[in-house]
Amino acid sequence: MAVEASTVLALDIAGVDLLFAADGAYTLCEVNAVPGWRPAMTTVAPAITACVNRRLTARDSTVRRSSTARQDLSRRPTATY
């Protein structure tokens, strides 16, 4: 649910708040475009940082490939009729 919500909103990185009920059900509360975590979260912070780094690195390489492809297309000679 969290990944789907982030994807629908076109967010590469997001903080998704879920509310859990005693019966095991859950509700999506909000999606944060600028997620935050507290310094006291010492066990989870390294995993979050590594995940964000992987996601942004993957996005960066995709953006570079798209940009290069557009540049290559713009260098093609145009047909003259």
C-alpha positions, 0 to 999 in steps of 0.5 A: 500500500505504501509503495503504491501510494508513493507511485501514484503520487510519482514520488521517488522517496516518501514517508507513508504513515499507516494507522494499525488497528487491533484487528490487524487492519490498517489505514493509510493516514498520509504520504509525506513527500519529504519524509523525516526520521529522528536521530534517536532511530539509530537502528533504522536510520542506516537502512533508511539512508541506504535505501534513499541513496540506492533509489536516488542513484538509480533515478539519477542514472535513469535521468542521465540515460534519458537526457543522453538519448534526447541529446543523441536525437537532437544531433540527428540531421533532419530530412529535407524535402 
